[in-house]
Amino acid sequence: MTKREFLSKVPDIIDHKVWGYAELEIVVDSKEQKGVCYRHKDKTASCGTYGSTWTEVFENLNKHLINEGYVK
């Protein structure tokens, strides 16, 4: 999976049950590691995950988003 494919498959914004809205942020995008989180206005983060590929990051993030009810 490419970065573009990853970005097309995950929501740009989530409405966290406790902390409110958060935007998707790529925190690392190197050859060896990829990482994302959802960043809130107060600079805290939710749903962060890392992996060695965008596929791995997607699988980890998507499981969490499904379990928390952000995606179906």
ABEGO torsion letter per residue (X at the ends): XBAAAAAAABBABBBBAAAEBBBBBBABBBAABBBBBBBBAAGBBBGBBBBABAAAAAAAAAAAAAAAGABX
